[in-house]
Amino acid sequence: MRRLATALLVMATPLLAGSARSIEREAVVSAPRAAVWRAWSSSEGVQTFFAPDANIELRPGGPYEILFDMSQPPGLRGGETNTVVAFEEERMLLFTWNAPPRFGALRNEHTYVLLRFDDAPGSGTRVRLTHFGWREGGAWNDVYDYFDSAWTRVMASFTKSYQDRHRTSRFAHPSDTCRTSARCAAGAPRDATVSPSATARASRPGSAPSPPAS
């Protein structure tokens, strides 16, 4: 019954959001589905490829906030006010999403991101991302174009984090794979948080990051 209710909610959400277009991305990594699920559904996980900080509570209505710059005042640190809508463990995660501060009033509007997780050949996992709930015209087109580019970078960073992890586990001494003992304990590759945050700092106007955050 829970799976049926979740499936109906996921199918109904695009209709409720009035979504006529969407952004689709896909990535396949050499890792089990349970590990990839944790990478997207926990604060510690998203810090390995997405942003330096996060506030995620895996429950309906819980926060799903990707935070890029904690030196900024509240409201300008990243994807604040975003929440978990629904999830099915290791299968599906649906959450709200908003625009960076530079887009003015549209920052207060929310779209939706749906992640689906499937087994891939060779003990890997396929992640399919759909960003929907877009309105039409004017500044909405600018926000769409921003995330159309940004999600490509995030998925590339996600894939690279597993490639780096595979290389370091095969060739590097454990002391050379992480920046701190805390990162080593978490199993995070040395540069897992460097690429997305560095890209964000280099290209964001004001406090808006380059990867999709807000």
C-alpha positions as a LaTeX table, in Angstrom:
\begin{tabular}{lrrr}
\hline
Residue & $x$ (\AA) & $y$ (\AA) & $z$ (\AA) \\
\hline
Met1 & 0.00 & 0.00 & 0.00 \\
Arg2 & 2.85 & 2.40 & 0.85 \\
Arg3 & 4.50 & 1.77 & $-2.53$ \\
Leu4 & 1.19 & 2.39 & $-4.34$ \\
Ala5 & 0.62 & 5.64 & $-2.46$ \\
Thr6 & 4.16 & 6.80 & $-3.24$ \\
Ala7 & 3.81 & 5.92 & $-6.92$ \\
Leu8 & 0.50 & 7.81 & $-7.17$ \\
Leu9 & 2.03 & 10.85 & $-5.50$ \\
Val10 & 5.00 & 10.87 & $-7.88$ \\
Met11 & 2.74 & 10.54 & $-10.91$ \\
Ala12 & 0.39 & 13.28 & $-9.69$ \\
Thr13 & 3.05 & 15.83 & $-8.73$ \\
Pro14 & 3.88 & 16.95 & $-12.33$ \\
Leu15 & 0.19 & 17.54 & $-12.96$ \\
Leu16 & $-0.18$ & 19.57 & $-9.77$ \\
Ala17 & 2.94 & 21.53 & $-10.68$ \\
Gly18 & 1.62 & 22.34 & $-14.15$ \\
Ser19 & 4.87 & 21.08 & $-15.65$ \\
Ala20 & 5.05 & 21.27 & $-19.44$ \\
Arg21 & 8.82 & 20.75 & $-19.64$ \\
Ser22 & 11.54 & 19.13 & $-17.61$ \\
Ile23 & 15.31 & 18.70 & $-17.31$ \\
Glu24 & 16.48 & 15.09 & $-17.57$ \\
Arg25 & 19.91 & 13.79 & $-16.58$ \\
Glu26 & 21.28 & 10.29 & $-16.01$ \\
Ala27 & 24.45 & 8.85 & $-14.52$ \\
Val28 & 25.77 & 5.34 & $-13.95$ \\
Val29 & 28.38 & 4.66 & $-11.26$ \\
Ser30 & 30.21 & 1.55 & $-10.11$ \\
Ala31 & 28.69 & 1.33 & $-6.65$ \\
Pro32 & 25.81 & $-0.58$ & $-5.04$ \\
Arg33 & 22.41 & 1.05 & $-4.90$ \\
Ala34 & 22.47 & 1.32 & $-1.10$ \\
Ala35 & 25.67 & 3.39 & $-1.19$ \\
Val36 & 24.41 & 5.64 & $-3.99$ \\
Trp37 & 21.15 & 6.15 & $-2.14$ \\
Arg38 & 23.06 & 7.38 & 0.91 \\
Ala39 & 25.05 & 9.76 & $-1.30$ \\
Trp40 & 21.85 & 11.58 & $-2.29$ \\
Ser41 & 19.68 & 11.11 & 0.81 \\
Ser42 & 22.01 & 12.19 & 3.64 \\
Ser43 & 23.85 & 15.36 & 4.57 \\
Glu44 & 27.14 & 13.48 & 4.72 \\
Gly45 & 26.55 & 11.90 & 1.34 \\
Val46 & 25.88 & 15.05 & $-0.67$ \\
Gln47 & 29.02 & 16.64 & 0.80 \\
Thr48 & 31.12 & 14.12 & $-1.13$ \\
Phe49 & 30.15 & 15.59 & $-4.51$ \\
Phe50 & 27.58 & 18.40 & $-4.31$ \\
Ala51 & 28.35 & 21.10 & $-1.73$ \\
Pro52 & 30.41 & 21.77 & 1.40 \\
Asp53 & 27.41 & 21.54 & 3.72 \\
Ala54 & 23.84 & 20.30 & 3.80 \\
Asn55 & 20.80 & 19.88 & 6.01 \\
Ile56 & 18.87 & 16.76 & 5.05 \\
Glu57 & 16.32 & 14.87 & 7.15 \\
Leu58 & 14.91 & 11.89 & 5.29 \\
Arg59 & 11.21 & 12.17 & 6.15 \\
Pro60 & 8.23 & 13.70 & 4.34 \\
Gly61 & 8.39 & 17.41 & 5.04 \\
Gly62 & 11.97 & 17.19 & 6.31 \\
Pro63 & 14.57 & 19.66 & 5.00 \\
Tyr64 & 16.52 & 18.93 & 1.83 \\
Glu65 & 18.85 & 21.91 & 1.88 \\
Ile66 & 22.10 & 21.96 & $-0.10$ \\
Leu67 & 24.31 & 24.69 & 1.39 \\
Phe68 & 27.18 & 26.26 & $-0.54$ \\
Asp69 & 28.33 & 29.19 & 1.55 \\
Met70 & 27.79 & 29.16 & 5.32 \\
Ser71 & 29.52 & 32.56 & 5.61 \\
Gln72 & 26.42 & 34.16 & 4.07 \\
Pro73 & 23.44 & 35.19 & 6.20 \\
Pro74 & 20.52 & 32.76 & 6.52 \\
Gly75 & 18.49 & 32.67 & 3.35 \\
Leu76 & 21.51 & 33.18 & 1.09 \\
Arg77 & 23.53 & 30.06 & 1.89 \\
Gly78 & 22.12 & 27.74 & $-0.77$ \\
Gly79 & 18.99 & 25.66 & $-1.27$ \\
Glu80 & 17.24 & 26.75 & 1.90 \\
Thr81 & 13.50 & 26.05 & 2.41 \\
Asn82 & 13.59 & 22.97 & 0.16 \\
Thr83 & 11.93 & 19.86 & 1.61 \\
Val84 & 11.52 & 16.13 & 1.07 \\
Val85 & 8.16 & 15.40 & $-0.57$ \\
Ala86 & 8.28 & 11.60 & $-0.74$ \\
Phe87 & 10.74 & 8.72 & $-0.94$ \\
Glu88 & 10.98 & 4.97 & $-1.33$ \\
Glu89 & 14.14 & 3.61 & 0.26 \\
Glu90 & 16.89 & 3.02 & $-2.34$ \\
Arg91 & 14.39 & 3.53 & $-5.18$ \\
Met92 & 13.03 & 7.07 & $-5.36$ \\
Leu93 & 13.52 & 10.49 & $-3.79$ \\
Leu94 & 11.34 & 13.53 & $-4.53$ \\
Phe95 & 12.11 & 16.97 & $-3.12$ \\
Thr96 & 11.36 & 20.63 & $-3.79$ \\
Trp97 & 13.89 & 22.99 & $-5.34$ \\
Asn98 & 14.30 & 26.75 & $-5.64$ \\
Ala99 & 16.34 & 29.29 & $-7.59$ \\
Pro100 & 19.48 & 31.16 & $-6.47$ \\
Pro101 & 19.03 & 34.61 & $-4.88$ \\
Arg102 & 20.05 & 36.39 & $-8.07$ \\
Phe103 & 16.69 & 35.45 & $-9.60$ \\
Gly104 & 14.81 & 37.72 & $-7.19$ \\
Ala105 & 11.19 & 36.86 & $-6.48$ \\
Leu106 & 11.48 & 33.49 & $-8.23$ \\
Arg107 & 13.65 & 32.29 & $-5.37$ \\
Asn108 & 10.46 & 32.01 & $-3.34$ \\
Glu109 & 8.88 & 29.71 & $-5.96$ \\
His110 & 9.55 & 25.97 & $-5.83$ \\
Thr111 & 9.97 & 23.36 & $-8.53$ \\
Tyr112 & 10.53 & 19.62 & $-8.01$ \\
Val113 & 13.42 & 17.20 & $-8.43$ \\
Leu114 & 12.78 & 13.47 & $-8.76$ \\
Leu115 & 15.64 & 10.97 & $-8.41$ \\
Arg116 & 15.19 & 7.32 & $-9.38$ \\
Phe117 & 17.70 & 4.61 & $-8.51$ \\
Asp118 & 18.05 & 1.34 & $-10.44$ \\
Asp119 & 20.57 & $-1.46$ & $-10.59$ \\
Ala120 & 22.97 & $-1.27$ & $-13.52$ \\
Pro121 & 25.14 & $-4.03$ & $-15.07$ \\
Gly122 & 28.31 & $-4.92$ & $-13.22$ \\
Ser123 & 27.00 & $-4.22$ & $-9.70$ \\
Gly124 & 26.54 & $-0.55$ & $-10.59$ \\
Thr125 & 23.70 & 1.92 & $-10.07$ \\
Arg126 & 21.86 & 4.15 & $-12.52$ \\
Val127 & 20.55 & 7.49 & $-11.21$ \\
Arg128 & 17.91 & 9.27 & $-13.27$ \\
Leu129 & 17.18 & 12.90 & $-12.41$ \\
Thr130 & 14.08 & 14.82 & $-13.52$ \\
His131 & 13.65 & 18.50 & $-12.64$ \\
Phe132 & 10.09 & 19.62 & $-13.33$ \\
Gly133 & 7.38 & 22.04 & $-12.27$ \\
Trp134 & 8.49 & 24.89 & $-14.53$ \\
Arg135 & 6.33 & 27.85 & $-15.46$ \\
Glu136 & 6.66 & 29.64 & $-18.79$ \\
Gly137 & 8.12 & 32.92 & $-19.97$ \\
Gly138 & 10.39 & 35.70 & $-18.83$ \\
Ala139 & 12.61 & 35.01 & $-15.85$ \\
Trp140 & 11.39 & 31.41 & $-15.64$ \\
Asn141 & 13.22 & 30.71 & $-18.89$ \\
Asp142 & 16.40 & 32.13 & $-17.36$ \\
Val143 & 16.08 & 29.89 & $-14.31$ \\
Tyr144 & 15.44 & 26.88 & $-16.53$ \\
Asp145 & 18.55 & 27.61 & $-18.61$ \\
Tyr146 & 20.60 & 28.03 & $-15.42$ \\
Phe147 & 19.64 & 24.61 & $-14.07$ \\
Asp148 & 19.84 & 22.96 & $-17.48$ \\
Ser149 & 23.57 & 23.72 & $-17.33$ \\
Ala150 & 24.02 & 23.30 & $-13.57$ \\
Trp151 & 22.60 & 19.79 & $-13.33$ \\
Thr152 & 25.07 & 18.66 & $-15.97$ \\
Arg153 & 27.91 & 19.82 & $-13.74$ \\
Val154 & 26.46 & 18.23 & $-10.63$ \\
Met155 & 25.95 & 14.85 & $-12.28$ \\
Ala156 & 29.49 & 15.03 & $-13.68$ \\
Ser157 & 30.81 & 15.75 & $-10.17$ \\
Phe158 & 28.74 & 12.87 & $-8.78$ \\
Thr159 & 30.19 & 10.46 & $-11.37$ \\
Lys160 & 33.72 & 11.75 & $-10.83$ \\
Ser161 & 33.50 & 11.22 & $-7.08$ \\
Tyr162 & 33.09 & 7.49 & $-7.65$ \\
Gln163 & 35.80 & 7.38 & $-10.29$ \\
Asp164 & 38.19 & 9.10 & $-7.87$ \\
Arg165 & 37.17 & 6.76 & $-5.08$ \\
His166 & 37.89 & 3.76 & $-7.28$ \\
Arg167 & 41.30 & 5.08 & $-8.33$ \\
Thr168 & 42.42 & 5.97 & $-4.81$ \\
Ser169 & 41.26 & 2.66 & $-3.40$ \\
Arg170 & 43.38 & 0.83 & $-5.98$ \\
Phe171 & 46.51 & 2.94 & $-6.17$ \\
Ala172 & 46.82 & 5.44 & $-3.32$ \\
His173 & 48.05 & 5.04 & 0.22 \\
Pro174 & 45.13 & 5.57 & 2.65 \\
Ser175 & 46.82 & 8.63 & 4.15 \\
Asp176 & 46.78 & 10.34 & 0.75 \\
Thr177 & 43.11 & 9.84 & $-0.07$ \\
Cys178 & 41.48 & 12.33 & 2.30 \\
Arg179 & 42.11 & 15.79 & 3.61 \\
Thr180 & 41.13 & 15.02 & 7.21 \\
Ser181 & 40.63 & 12.00 & 9.41 \\
Ala182 & 36.91 & 12.78 & 9.50 \\
Arg183 & 36.74 & 12.62 & 5.72 \\
Cys184 & 38.74 & 9.38 & 5.72 \\
Ala185 & 36.39 & 7.88 & 8.26 \\
Ala186 & 33.47 & 8.78 & 6.02 \\
Gly187 & 35.15 & 7.18 & 3.03 \\
Ala188 & 35.10 & 10.42 & 1.03 \\
Pro189 & 37.70 & 10.93 & $-1.73$ \\
Arg190 & 40.23 & 13.72 & $-1.26$ \\
Asp191 & 38.76 & 16.09 & $-3.86$ \\
Ala192 & 35.10 & 15.12 & $-3.46$ \\
Thr193 & 34.07 & 18.54 & $-2.13$ \\
Val194 & 36.57 & 20.59 & $-4.08$ \\
Ser195 & 35.21 & 20.49 & $-7.60$ \\
Pro196 & 31.58 & 21.61 & $-7.11$ \\
Ser197 & 32.31 & 24.24 & $-4.49$ \\
Ala198 & 35.29 & 25.63 & $-6.39$ \\
Thr199 & 33.18 & 25.87 & $-9.52$ \\
Ala200 & 30.46 & 27.59 & $-7.57$ \\
Arg201 & 32.83 & 30.17 & $-6.09$ \\
Ala202 & 34.39 & 30.90 & $-9.46$ \\
Ser203 & 31.17 & 31.52 & $-11.29$ \\
Arg204 & 28.51 & 32.64 & $-8.87$ \\
Pro205 & 27.34 & 36.26 & $-8.92$ \\
Gly206 & 26.85 & 37.34 & $-5.36$ \\
Ser207 & 25.92 & 34.26 & $-3.37$ \\
Ala208 & 24.42 & 32.14 & $-6.15$ \\
Pro209 & 26.39 & 28.95 & $-6.68$ \\
Ser210 & 27.15 & 27.36 & $-10.00$ \\
Pro211 & 25.77 & 23.92 & $-9.10$ \\
Pro212 & 22.02 & 23.85 & $-8.64$ \\
Ala213 & 21.37 & 25.23 & $-5.28$ \\
Ser214 & 19.68 & 28.28 & $-4.28$ \\
\hline
\end{tabular}
